[in-house]
Amino acid sequence: MKTFAHFNASNMEEAVSLLNRYQGKAALIAGGTDILGKMKDRILPTYPEALINIKTIPGLDEIREENGFLKVGPLAILEDIAHHATVRSRYFALSEAARRTASPHLREMGTLGGNICQDIRCWYYRNPENRFPCLRKGGGRCYALKGDTRYHSIFGGSVDEGCIAVHPSDTAPALIALDAVIKTSKRTVKAEDFFQVEVTRTTVLEADEMVTGIHIPEPEKGTKSAYLKFALRKSIDFPIANCAARITMAKGQVSAARICLNAVYVKPYRALGAEAAIIGKTINEKNATAAGSAAVASAKPLADNAYIVEAARALVKKAVLACS
């Protein structure tokens, strides 16, 4: 690894000040499960001049209910979220998403903030020594378009002939389904508006901005949520597709629904068609099947990944049924 400066931030103001000082040439580190691998493999054309450790900032690992919200700090450990009694009983989709992330050891290190801010996993982008200077690195093309697309987007790219790498987070679709907001050092952003596709960027965070909290509204009466994941190895792999759903029932019918897929598009994919397919209806096999089909109605699979369409369809169906 190349040399870099290392700082232990004592508070959020210091962390933001350091980010501002380095003008986009510094990176935050918490669990380190993503950034350290990127640096060791030298996958990017530029290297952070500094790492700012935010584990030293007290209070950013909270998990508590307050004033009608579940408040989760960006440094909350995934394993703690997975087994937190309140999260598991009232915000099940988030608990399950955290429980299904990576391996036990990585869950004991990884944080919620890190999981939603992680970089893409495309094998061309992640190839060591920056072997493929692709669009997401400021290069000229997406190598996956004419390469191996087994784990790439089924809903097209960021633009025509653009990046088709998928967003890999397990917790992102749960937060979107649960209508969470992301608090940053500058603003409040709805979870579904938090994700971005730009050169070496997966979120709307600016160079001198950091996540300070994730707030999820308390569920209405009659609400259930679910999270399901399809991966080759259940104990460790990133998702080939995952799905989170939150459904509210009133008088035996669906009165509100939020359904989000991930690992199927360049950003988490809100399945609006699936939501519309079940609003005002009962949850049964027929209606859940219709929701699954509606979720992938606009899919445009590539040469190697048509199977993901069927996986996504099945996940949406099962997530809807799980909320009955």
Residue frames relative to the residue before (quaternion, step in Angstrom):
aa qw qx qy qz dx dy dz
M 1.0000 0.0000 0.0000 0.0000 0.00 0.00 0.00
K 0.4954 -0.6245 0.5124 0.3194 3.54 -1.17 0.58
T 0.5644 -0.5886 0.4457 0.3692 3.56 -1.21 0.38
F 0.0266 0.7773 -0.6282 0.0228 3.57 -1.19 0.58
A 0.5153 -0.6095 0.4992 0.3373 3.54 -1.26 0.42
H 0.1374 -0.7848 0.6003 0.0697 3.57 -1.17 0.61
F 0.0566 -0.8038 0.5921 -0.0124 3.53 -0.86 1.05
N 0.2499 -0.7162 0.6291 0.1702 3.55 -1.16 0.69
A 0.2361 -0.7944 0.5443 0.1303 3.58 -0.30 1.23
S 0.3274 -0.7650 0.5244 0.1805 3.59 -0.88 0.90
N 0.7875 0.0239 -0.0214 0.6155 3.58 1.26 -0.37
M 0.6934 -0.4855 0.3275 0.4199 3.56 -1.28 0.24
E 0.6190 0.5575 -0.3481 0.4299 3.58 0.99 -0.76
E 0.6596 0.4971 -0.3106 0.4705 3.57 0.98 -0.81
A 0.6362 0.5325 -0.3284 0.4514 3.58 0.98 -0.84
V 0.6752 0.4840 -0.2894 0.4754 3.58 0.91 -0.94
S 0.6273 0.5393 -0.3339 0.4518 3.59 1.01 -0.77
L 0.6606 0.4968 -0.3026 0.4746 3.57 0.99 -0.82
L 0.6182 0.5290 -0.3408 0.4709 3.59 1.03 -0.76
N 0.6652 0.5044 -0.2937 0.4656 3.55 0.95 -0.90
R 0.6303 0.5500 -0.3348 0.4338 3.58 1.01 -0.79
Y 0.7534 0.4044 -0.2160 0.4714 3.57 0.93 -0.88
Q 0.3184 -0.8144 0.4612 0.1508 3.61 1.31 0.14
G 0.7947 -0.3212 0.1528 0.4918 3.57 0.71 1.11
K 0.6450 0.5257 -0.3203 0.4528 3.60 1.25 -0.03
A 0.6444 0.4463 -0.3362 0.5220 3.57 1.26 0.43
A 0.1710 -0.7715 0.6043 0.1017 3.56 -1.25 0.43
L 0.4467 -0.6578 0.5346 0.2864 3.53 -1.20 0.61
I 0.0872 -0.7703 0.6276 0.0714 3.54 -1.19 0.57
A 0.0514 -0.7667 0.6398 0.0139 3.55 -0.99 0.92
G 0.8061 0.1325 -0.0618 0.5735 3.60 0.02 -1.25
G 0.3233 -0.7944 0.4582 0.2333 3.57 1.16 -0.64
T 0.4429 0.7360 -0.4386 0.2641 3.60 1.23 0.02
D 0.7149 0.3882 -0.2515 0.5243 3.60 1.21 -0.34
I 0.7205 0.4816 -0.2777 0.4145 3.59 0.60 -1.12
L 0.6680 0.5092 -0.3248 0.4347 3.62 0.91 -0.81
G 0.6349 0.5204 -0.3296 0.4664 3.58 1.03 -0.72
K 0.6358 0.5263 -0.3216 0.4640 3.57 1.01 -0.82
M 0.6882 0.4835 -0.2889 0.4573 3.55 0.94 -0.86
K 0.6499 0.5222 -0.3256 0.4460 3.58 0.94 -0.83
D 0.7344 0.4128 -0.2283 0.4879 3.58 0.98 -0.85
R 0.2958 -0.7868 0.4912 0.2284 3.58 1.29 -0.18
I 0.1730 0.8346 -0.5046 0.1376 3.55 0.85 0.97
L 0.7136 0.4409 -0.2537 0.4817 3.60 1.17 -0.50
P 0.5648 -0.6156 0.4217 0.3524 3.60 -1.12 0.54
T 0.7542 0.2416 -0.1683 0.5869 3.59 1.19 -0.44
Y 0.3158 -0.7568 0.5566 0.1327 3.53 -1.19 0.64
P 0.5127 -0.6374 0.4510 0.3569 3.64 -0.88 0.75
E 0.3771 -0.7191 0.5371 0.2285 3.56 -0.95 0.86
A 0.8002 0.0887 -0.0407 0.5917 3.56 1.24 -0.43
L 0.1947 -0.7219 0.6468 0.1501 3.53 -1.27 0.58
I 0.1839 -0.7809 0.5920 0.0767 3.54 -0.91 0.99
N 0.2638 -0.7878 0.5435 0.1197 3.54 -0.40 1.26
I 0.1195 -0.8147 0.5649 0.0535 3.60 -0.65 1.08
K 0.4207 0.6918 -0.4776 0.3410 3.61 1.25 0.15
T 0.6429 0.5411 -0.3095 0.4450 3.56 1.22 -0.46
I 0.5614 0.5770 -0.3965 0.4412 3.61 1.27 0.03
P 0.3420 -0.7696 0.4949 0.2140 3.63 -0.50 1.07
G 0.7973 0.3737 -0.2528 0.4010 3.53 -1.28 0.57
L 0.5972 0.5994 -0.3660 0.3874 3.61 1.21 -0.12
D 0.6460 0.5040 -0.3284 0.4699 3.60 1.27 0.15
E 0.3234 0.7851 -0.4783 0.2241 3.59 1.22 0.37
I 0.0156 -0.7270 0.6850 0.0437 3.53 -1.35 0.50
R 0.3274 0.7519 -0.5076 0.2641 3.61 -0.23 1.22
E 0.3904 -0.6731 0.5694 0.2653 3.54 -1.28 0.43
E 0.1559 0.7819 -0.5853 0.1475 3.55 -0.91 0.94
N 0.8699 0.0009 -0.0165 0.4930 3.57 -0.99 0.94
G 0.7503 -0.4297 0.2166 0.4533 3.55 0.91 0.94
F 0.7097 0.3957 -0.2596 0.5218 3.59 1.24 0.25
L 0.3479 -0.6211 0.6416 0.2858 3.49 -1.35 0.39
K 0.1216 -0.8046 0.5802 0.0347 3.56 -0.64 1.13
V 0.0273 -0.8019 0.5946 -0.0513 3.53 -0.61 1.21
G 0.3719 -0.7395 0.5205 0.2094 3.56 -0.78 1.04
P 0.6029 -0.5884 0.3924 0.3692 3.61 -1.11 0.55
L 0.6997 0.4440 -0.2764 0.4867 3.60 1.19 -0.42
A 0.3542 0.7178 -0.5150 0.3067 3.59 1.23 0.28
I 0.4077 -0.7313 0.4990 0.2235 3.56 -0.77 1.08
L 0.5677 -0.6368 0.4049 0.3291 3.57 -0.92 0.93
E 0.6480 0.5166 -0.3270 0.4541 3.58 0.96 -0.80
D 0.6400 0.5150 -0.3260 0.4680 3.61 1.05 -0.70
I 0.6355 0.5163 -0.3223 0.4751 3.57 1.02 -0.80
A 0.6475 0.5562 -0.3183 0.4123 3.56 0.92 -0.93
H 0.8009 0.2967 -0.1329 0.5029 3.58 0.98 -0.81
H 0.4112 0.7021 -0.4815 0.3258 3.59 1.24 0.20
A 0.5027 -0.7065 0.4065 0.2877 3.59 -0.63 1.13
T 0.6791 0.4861 -0.2992 0.4615 3.60 0.88 -0.88
V 0.6537 0.5049 -0.3186 0.4650 3.58 0.91 -0.88
R 0.6874 0.4930 -0.2962 0.4435 3.58 0.87 -0.92
S 0.7223 0.4482 -0.2659 0.4546 3.61 0.97 -0.72
R 0.8104 0.2896 -0.1284 0.4928 3.62 1.00 -0.77
Y 0.7678 0.2190 -0.1219 0.5897 3.59 1.21 -0.46
F 0.0225 -0.8896 0.4553 0.0269 3.51 1.00 0.97
A 0.6183 0.5692 -0.3636 0.4019 3.61 0.94 -0.79
L 0.6679 0.4840 -0.3049 0.4762 3.59 0.98 -0.80
S 0.6298 0.5374 -0.3296 0.4537 3.58 0.96 -0.85
E 0.7023 0.4673 -0.2659 0.4665 3.56 0.86 -0.98
A 0.6225 0.5354 -0.3419 0.4571 3.59 1.03 -0.74
A 0.6514 0.4960 -0.3083 0.4843 3.57 0.99 -0.85
R 0.6598 0.5245 -0.3069 0.4419 3.60 0.97 -0.86
R 0.7294 0.4254 -0.2371 0.4805 3.58 1.09 -0.69
T 0.4995 0.6566 -0.4328 0.3634 3.61 1.23 0.06
A 0.8810 -0.0627 0.0429 0.4670 3.55 -0.99 0.97
S 0.6868 -0.4434 0.3725 0.4393 3.57 -1.15 -0.75
P 0.6946 -0.4704 0.3204 0.4399 3.62 -1.19 0.30
H 0.6647 0.5078 -0.3175 0.4467 3.60 0.89 -0.86
L 0.6725 0.4819 -0.3002 0.4747 3.58 0.97 -0.83
R 0.6299 0.5276 -0.3381 0.4588 3.60 1.06 -0.67
E 0.6528 0.5082 -0.3133 0.4662 3.57 1.13 -0.56
M 0.6970 0.4097 -0.2577 0.5291 3.58 1.30 -0.21
G 0.6928 0.5184 -0.2802 0.4158 3.56 0.91 -0.97
T 0.2827 -0.7661 0.5617 0.1329 3.54 -1.16 0.71
L 0.6294 -0.5278 0.4013 0.4052 3.55 -1.25 0.36
G 0.6439 0.5216 -0.3263 0.4549 3.58 0.94 -0.84
G 0.6665 0.5005 -0.2977 0.4655 3.56 0.96 -0.84
N 0.6491 0.5400 -0.3237 0.4270 3.56 0.99 -0.80
I 0.7203 0.4102 -0.2671 0.4914 3.60 0.99 -0.70
C 0.7086 0.4321 -0.2641 0.4914 3.61 1.21 -0.36
Q 0.4167 0.7437 -0.4550 0.2574 3.60 1.20 0.01
D 0.5353 -0.6301 0.4732 0.3043 3.52 -1.28 0.50
I 0.6424 -0.5373 0.3827 0.3900 3.57 -1.26 0.33
R 0.3932 -0.7500 0.4976 0.1876 3.55 -1.23 0.55
C 0.2736 0.7851 -0.5173 0.2032 3.64 1.21 0.21
W 0.4522 -0.7284 0.4374 0.2713 3.59 -0.75 1.00
Y 0.5860 0.5198 -0.3940 0.4807 3.62 1.18 -0.18
Y 0.6517 0.5081 -0.2998 0.4766 3.57 0.96 -0.88
R 0.7514 0.4206 -0.2070 0.4643 3.58 0.91 -0.96
N 0.4195 0.7179 -0.4773 0.2842 3.60 1.19 -0.01
P 0.5316 -0.6715 0.4042 0.3212 3.63 -0.78 0.97
E 0.8341 0.2281 -0.1942 0.4632 3.50 -1.34 0.53
N 0.5293 -0.6651 0.4038 0.3383 3.60 1.10 0.68
R 0.1290 0.8473 -0.5056 0.0989 3.56 1.00 0.85
F 0.7710 0.2320 -0.1364 0.5771 3.57 1.13 -0.65
P 0.1540 -0.8118 0.5582 0.0755 3.65 -0.10 1.23
C 0.0241 -0.8714 0.4890 -0.0323 3.54 0.44 1.29
L 0.7710 -0.3526 0.2639 0.4599 3.55 -1.35 -0.08
R 0.6968 0.4859 -0.2816 0.4461 3.58 0.93 -0.87
K 0.6772 0.4070 -0.2934 0.5382 3.57 1.33 0.05
G 0.6162 -0.5543 0.3420 0.4428 3.57 1.29 0.20
G 0.4765 0.6773 -0.4294 0.3603 3.57 1.30 0.24
G 0.7067 -0.5415 0.3099 0.3336 3.53 -1.31 -0.06
R 0.8371 0.0754 -0.0104 0.5418 3.61 1.09 -0.45
C 0.4689 -0.6166 0.5478 0.3160 3.50 -1.40 0.21
Y 0.3390 -0.7786 0.4959 0.1816 3.57 -0.46 1.20
A 0.6010 0.5916 -0.3599 0.3992 3.58 1.14 -0.52
L 0.5477 0.6521 -0.4015 0.3370 3.59 1.09 -0.63
K 0.7798 0.2097 -0.1255 0.5764 3.58 1.06 -0.73
G 0.6061 0.5594 -0.3446 0.4482 3.55 1.25 0.42
D 0.7593 -0.3178 0.2871 0.4900 3.54 -1.14 -0.76
T 0.0671 -0.8421 0.5345 -0.0267 3.58 -0.45 1.25
R 0.2181 0.8251 -0.5031 0.1363 3.60 1.13 0.48
Y 0.8091 0.2350 -0.0977 0.5297 3.59 0.98 -0.80
H 0.4918 0.6741 -0.4156 0.3620 3.57 1.13 0.59
S 0.7832 -0.4083 0.2299 0.4088 3.54 -1.39 0.20
I 0.2401 -0.7468 0.6014 0.1514 3.55 -1.13 0.74
F 0.6881 0.4418 -0.2807 0.5025 3.60 1.27 0.10
G 0.6889 -0.4734 0.2866 0.4681 3.59 1.12 0.56
G 0.5856 -0.6020 0.4307 0.3305 3.52 -1.37 -0.03
S 0.7254 -0.4034 0.3172 0.4587 3.51 -1.34 -0.11
V 0.7364 -0.0355 0.0096 0.6755 3.56 1.24 -0.65
D 0.6880 -0.4242 0.3416 0.4796 3.60 -1.22 0.06
E 0.8337 0.0490 -0.1054 0.5399 3.53 -0.88 1.05
G 0.4817 0.6759 -0.4253 0.3610 3.58 1.20 0.54
C 0.7891 -0.3188 0.2381 0.4679 3.54 -1.34 -0.21
I 0.1214 -0.7930 0.5946 0.0530 3.59 -0.95 0.91
A 0.3662 0.7141 -0.5080 0.3129 3.60 1.21 0.45
V 0.3792 -0.7484 0.5027 0.2084 3.58 -0.94 0.88
H 0.5037 -0.6019 0.5142 0.3457 3.53 -1.30 0.37
P 0.3153 -0.8344 0.4311 0.1361 3.63 -0.62 1.09
S 0.4729 0.7311 -0.4251 0.2473 3.62 1.20 -0.21
D 0.3762 -0.6971 0.5649 0.2313 3.54 -1.15 0.70
T 0.7301 0.4518 -0.2553 0.4446 3.58 0.93 -0.83
A 0.5258 0.6659 -0.4094 0.3355 3.63 1.13 -0.51
P 0.7001 0.4501 -0.3131 0.4575 3.67 0.73 -0.86
A 0.6068 0.5449 -0.3576 0.4550 3.59 1.10 -0.60
L 0.6635 0.4991 -0.3087 0.4641 3.58 0.92 -0.85
I 0.6523 0.4984 -0.3168 0.4751 3.59 1.00 -0.75
A 0.6537 0.5054 -0.3179 0.4650 3.59 0.92 -0.85
L 0.7149 0.4370 -0.2437 0.4884 3.58 1.05 -0.76
D 0.4409 -0.7368 0.4188 0.2956 3.58 1.34 0.22
A 0.2053 0.8100 -0.5173 0.1848 3.57 0.99 0.87
V 0.2268 -0.7108 0.6366 0.1949 3.51 -1.39 0.27
I 0.3144 -0.7326 0.5783 0.1731 3.53 -1.15 0.73
K 0.2237 -0.7605 0.5993 0.1117 3.54 -0.77 1.11
T 0.0618 -0.7896 0.6096 0.0327 3.58 -0.92 0.89
S 0.6846 -0.4723 0.3563 0.4258 3.55 -1.30 0.00
K 0.7448 0.3798 -0.2120 0.5061 3.60 1.27 -0.18
R 0.8317 0.0200 0.0959 0.5466 3.60 1.01 -0.81
T 0.3790 -0.6567 0.5853 0.2874 3.49 -1.43 -0.14
V 0.0594 -0.8118 0.5802 -0.0271 3.58 -0.75 1.09
K 0.4570 -0.6436 0.5269 0.3151 3.58 -0.95 0.78
A 0.6022 -0.6050 0.3778 0.3586 3.57 -0.96 0.85
E 0.6840 0.4961 -0.3089 0.4367 3.60 0.92 -0.80
D 0.6914 0.4305 -0.2764 0.5102 3.60 1.28 -0.26
F 0.5021 0.7055 -0.3877 0.3161 3.58 1.29 -0.03
F 0.7143 0.4810 -0.2480 0.4438 3.57 1.11 -0.69
Q 0.1036 -0.8064 0.5814 -0.0302 3.54 -1.02 0.94
V 0.2155 -0.7523 0.6046 0.1485 3.58 -1.23 0.41
E 0.2925 0.7207 -0.5758 0.2519 3.55 -0.32 1.29
V 0.7194 -0.4043 0.3141 0.4693 3.56 -1.29 0.02
T 0.8431 -0.1300 0.0015 0.5218 3.57 -0.77 1.22
R 0.6154 0.5134 -0.3524 0.4832 3.58 0.97 0.86
T 0.0839 -0.8125 0.5761 0.0293 3.57 -0.85 0.96
T 0.7417 0.3047 -0.1979 0.5639 3.59 1.28 -0.09
V 0.6011 -0.5648 0.4237 0.3745 3.57 -1.31 0.11
L 0.4063 0.7343 -0.4669 0.2788 3.60 1.24 -0.06
E 0.3534 -0.7163 0.5626 0.2134 3.54 -0.99 0.87
A 0.7282 -0.4705 0.2770 0.4144 3.56 -1.26 0.33
D 0.7713 0.2997 -0.1688 0.5356 3.59 1.12 -0.62
E 0.5617 0.5916 -0.3683 0.4459 3.59 1.13 0.68
M 0.0488 -0.8038 0.5927 0.0161 3.57 -1.03 0.76
V 0.5383 -0.5927 0.4882 0.3473 3.55 -1.24 0.47
T 0.1415 -0.8085 0.5681 0.0596 3.57 -0.91 0.93
G 0.8140 -0.0950 0.0566 0.5702 3.61 1.19 -0.25
I 0.2173 -0.7307 0.6313 0.1425 3.53 -1.31 0.44
H 0.0740 -0.8166 0.5724 -0.0073 3.57 -0.64 1.15
I 0.0984 -0.7963 0.5968 0.0040 3.55 -0.84 1.08
P 0.4156 -0.7229 0.4816 0.2697 3.63 -0.67 0.99
E 0.5707 -0.5831 0.4485 0.3650 3.56 -1.10 0.68
P 0.4964 -0.6770 0.4486 0.3066 3.60 -0.92 0.80
E 0.5011 -0.6297 0.5020 0.3167 3.55 -1.14 0.68
K 0.6382 -0.4926 0.4157 0.4210 3.54 -1.30 0.31
G 0.7942 0.2808 -0.2222 0.4910 3.57 -0.97 0.87
T 0.5574 0.6162 -0.3794 0.4070 3.58 1.28 0.28
K 0.0070 -0.7576 0.6526 0.0045 3.53 -1.13 0.81
S 0.1442 -0.7780 0.6035 0.0990 3.55 -1.21 0.49
A 0.1070 -0.7890 0.6041 0.0329 3.54 -1.24 0.49
Y 0.0876 -0.7646 0.6356 0.0610 3.54 -1.28 0.48
L 0.0055 0.7870 -0.6157 0.0395 3.56 -0.95 0.96
K 0.1236 -0.8047 0.5804 0.0180 3.53 -1.11 0.75
F 0.1630 -0.7503 0.6320 0.1046 3.55 -1.12 0.76
A 0.1839 0.7578 -0.6021 0.1711 3.57 -0.68 1.16
L 0.5995 -0.5867 0.3984 0.3709 3.57 -1.16 0.52
R 0.7729 0.1370 -0.0738 0.6151 3.59 0.97 -0.88
K 0.3886 -0.7797 0.4396 0.2188 3.58 -0.31 1.25
S 0.7044 0.5165 -0.2757 0.4014 3.57 1.03 -0.72
I 0.8360 0.2064 -0.0789 0.5023 3.62 1.09 -0.37
D 0.6564 0.5983 -0.3305 0.3194 3.61 0.90 -0.82
F 0.5250 -0.5514 0.5378 0.3621 3.48 -1.36 0.38
P 0.5835 -0.6127 0.3884 0.3650 3.60 -1.08 0.56
I 0.3594 -0.6416 0.6248 0.2623 3.51 -1.26 0.58
A 0.7352 -0.1494 0.0658 0.6580 3.52 1.26 -0.60
N 0.0211 0.7776 -0.6279 -0.0265 3.55 -1.17 0.56
C 0.1465 -0.7968 0.5845 0.0450 3.55 -1.23 0.41
A 0.0630 -0.7616 0.6438 0.0388 3.53 -1.09 0.82
A 0.0457 -0.7960 0.6036 0.0003 3.55 -1.07 0.78
R 0.0514 -0.7499 0.6573 0.0553 3.52 -1.22 0.64
I 0.0001 -0.8211 0.5665 -0.0700 3.57 -0.58 1.18
T 0.1767 -0.7684 0.6099 0.0801 3.54 -0.99 0.94
M 0.1883 -0.7905 0.5783 0.0723 3.54 -0.85 1.05
A 0.0327 0.7663 -0.6412 0.0237 3.58 -1.13 0.74
K 0.8432 -0.0386 -0.0295 0.5354 3.55 -0.72 1.15
G 0.7324 -0.4696 0.2250 0.4386 3.53 0.96 0.95
Q 0.7054 0.4066 -0.2653 0.5164 3.58 1.26 0.07
V 0.5581 -0.5948 0.4614 0.3490 3.55 -1.25 0.48
S 0.1511 -0.8102 0.5625 0.0651 3.57 -0.60 1.13
A 0.7897 0.0125 -0.0092 0.6133 3.59 1.20 -0.46
A 0.0296 0.8015 -0.5956 0.0436 3.57 -1.07 0.73
R 0.0102 -0.7484 0.6631 0.0108 3.51 -1.17 0.75
I 0.0138 0.8010 -0.5936 0.0765 3.56 -0.65 1.16
C 0.0108 0.8122 -0.5808 0.0542 3.58 -0.80 1.02
L 0.2114 -0.7433 0.6255 0.1073 3.53 -1.01 0.95
N 0.0270 -0.7788 0.6226 0.0713 3.56 -1.24 0.34
A 0.7408 0.3540 -0.3369 0.4609 3.52 -1.40 0.41
V 0.6317 0.5149 -0.3353 0.4727 3.58 1.25 0.36
Y 0.7675 0.1902 -0.0920 0.6052 3.58 1.31 -0.20
V 0.6850 -0.5077 0.3348 0.4012 3.57 -1.27 0.26
K 0.7399 0.1539 -0.1315 0.6415 3.57 1.34 -0.29
P 0.6504 -0.4448 0.3901 0.4764 3.61 -1.19 0.13
Y 0.2797 -0.8057 0.5145 0.0884 3.55 -0.88 1.06
R 0.2562 -0.7656 0.5759 0.1288 3.56 -0.42 1.24
A 0.2707 -0.7925 0.5329 0.1212 3.57 -0.58 1.20
L 0.1096 -0.8467 0.5194 0.0367 3.56 0.45 1.24
G 0.6256 0.5488 -0.3373 0.4402 3.58 1.05 -0.72
A 0.6469 0.5125 -0.3121 0.4706 3.55 1.03 -0.79
E 0.6272 0.5339 -0.3322 0.4597 3.58 1.03 -0.79
A 0.6763 0.4991 -0.2920 0.4563 3.57 0.89 -0.98
A 0.6365 0.5737 -0.3231 0.4017 3.57 1.09 -0.73
I 0.7787 0.3337 -0.1883 0.4967 3.60 1.13 -0.49
I 0.4672 0.6717 -0.4604 0.3443 3.62 1.20 -0.18
G 0.8248 0.2004 -0.1753 0.4988 3.56 -0.90 0.98
K 0.6672 0.4743 -0.2931 0.4939 3.57 1.28 0.12
T 0.5361 -0.5724 0.4971 0.3712 3.52 -1.31 0.19
I 0.4315 -0.6617 0.5328 0.3033 3.56 -1.24 0.36
N 0.2295 0.7371 -0.6071 0.1882 3.52 -0.65 1.17
E 0.7535 -0.3990 0.2659 0.4498 3.56 -1.30 0.11
K 0.6714 0.5142 -0.3005 0.4410 3.57 0.88 -0.96
N 0.7189 0.4457 -0.2617 0.4647 3.59 0.78 -0.98
A 0.6225 0.5225 -0.3393 0.4736 3.59 1.09 -0.66
T 0.6241 0.5262 -0.3283 0.4753 3.59 1.06 -0.75
A 0.6448 0.5168 -0.3141 0.4674 3.58 1.00 -0.84
A 0.6333 0.5260 -0.3285 0.4629 3.58 1.04 -0.76
G 0.6476 0.5234 -0.3153 0.4553 3.57 0.98 -0.85
S 0.6666 0.4934 -0.2973 0.4731 3.57 0.97 -0.86
A 0.6496 0.5184 -0.3174 0.4567 3.59 0.99 -0.79
A 0.6138 0.5831 -0.3431 0.4069 3.58 1.07 -0.74
V 0.7878 0.2892 -0.1431 0.5246 3.59 1.02 -0.75
A 0.3015 0.7962 -0.4846 0.2009 3.58 1.24 0.30
S 0.7572 0.3560 -0.2015 0.5091 3.60 1.05 -0.68
A 0.3333 0.7650 -0.4925 0.2474 3.59 1.22 0.33
K 0.1034 -0.7672 0.6318 0.0384 3.53 -1.17 0.77
P 0.0982 -0.8484 0.5166 0.0614 3.58 0.47 1.17
L 0.4319 -0.6837 0.5373 0.2393 3.51 -1.27 0.60
A 0.7880 -0.3720 0.2105 0.4431 3.56 -1.30 0.04
D 0.8081 0.3223 -0.1334 0.4746 3.58 0.96 -0.87
N 0.7697 0.4316 -0.1913 0.4297 3.62 1.15 -0.22
A 0.2459 0.7845 -0.5351 0.1942 3.60 1.06 0.56
Y 0.5720 0.6116 -0.3727 0.3999 3.59 1.14 -0.55
I 0.5990 0.5727 -0.3630 0.4259 3.60 1.15 -0.58
V 0.5683 0.5839 -0.3844 0.4340 3.60 1.13 -0.58
E 0.6884 0.4675 -0.2788 0.4794 3.56 0.90 -0.93
A 0.6215 0.5340 -0.3418 0.4602 3.57 1.06 -0.71
A 0.6667 0.4974 -0.2998 0.4673 3.58 0.91 -0.91
R 0.6247 0.5421 -0.3313 0.4540 3.57 0.98 -0.82
A 0.6898 0.4816 -0.2730 0.4667 3.55 0.89 -0.96
L 0.6417 0.5309 -0.3308 0.4438 3.59 0.98 -0.80
V 0.6493 0.5059 -0.3217 0.4679 3.59 0.94 -0.84
K 0.6377 0.5246 -0.3277 0.4591 3.58 0.92 -0.87
K 0.7017 0.4704 -0.2732 0.4601 3.58 0.81 -1.00
A 0.6405 0.5240 -0.3311 0.4534 3.60 1.03 -0.74
V 0.6314 0.5169 -0.3294 0.4750 3.58 1.03 -0.74
L 0.6761 0.4879 -0.2987 0.4643 3.58 0.87 -0.91
A 0.6384 0.5404 -0.3250 0.4413 3.57 1.08 -0.71
C 0.6748 0.4786 -0.2906 0.4808 3.60 1.22 -0.39
S 0.4745 0.6833 -0.4449 0.3318 3.60 1.23 0.06
